[in-house]
Structure formats: C-alpha cells, structure tokens
C-alpha cells in the first residue's frame, strides 16, 4: 500500500536491504582487495655465486624512436621479481639515461631472458649502452656488460632480429 511515497515493507525486503546486499558487497570487495595467503607468497631462492651473461646483449628490434635490447643470464636466485636495466647515452663515457623492465624469474629454468624497451630515441643516432639486472629490492645481481652500441634507423624504417642470428 502506498501512502505519500511510502510502501509497505516486508520482512524479506528489510532482510535483503540490511543483510544480504551488504554481505554480497563485502564478499566481492574482499576478492578485489585480498592480500596473498601463505600459499600465494612467492619464496626466495639462494643467490648463485656467479651470475654471467650467457648470450648478448644484442639489439632485438629498433624503430626510429625506440629499441629493444635483449640478453640472457644464468638464473641469479633471490626473489622472483627482478629488473632488467640498461644505462645508455649518445656518448660512451656518459651513459646517464636509464631504462628498465620488470621480469618474473622462473627458477625451474637455468637461464633468464631479459628484455628492455628504450623509448624516446632519435632516429639515425648511435647509442651506447651497458646492461645489468637487479632484484626487486634494487640490489645488483653482480653482472654487467661491456659497452655496446646500436644505431637507430631513419624514421619509418624498422630493424628486426638485428644482428641476424648466426
């Protein structure tokens, strides 16, 4: 029955409004904001004594304004979350720019492939770089490369799989 905009309330309507709706919201909210349980936490592994670059670094691909560099190292251990890091610049004595990419290590594999995208580059410019890697805490894995270089192609040109596999 309606009277001045009010309608007769039933117990089931009241229960639904006061109990069921907030319970549903709480369940879905907890799914969206849950913290990892013990079963979901990722363990750390022992750090290896010597981390080495096994392959690369090499230019994987380049456009006029970006490049992707890749390299492979033996699995460094520590936490699964790591960062691939490149220090670069147009002067080999001044590698003052940094690019990095996150990587999730798989400790079931003896090696890890690192890739970093460097953007904001100038076309037809030679860049010098060194590569390294760090754990999620910023601690270096103790590996670094010699100074390498690549030249970005002209605008609109793309280099793929360069240098060509041997």
Secondary structure by P-SEA (a helix, b strand, c coil): ccccccccccaaaaaaaccaaaaaaaaaaaaaccccccccbbbbcccccccccccccccccccccbbbbbbcccccccccccccccccccccccccbbbbbbbbbcccccbbbbbbbbccccccbbbbbccccccccccccccccccccccccccccccccccccc
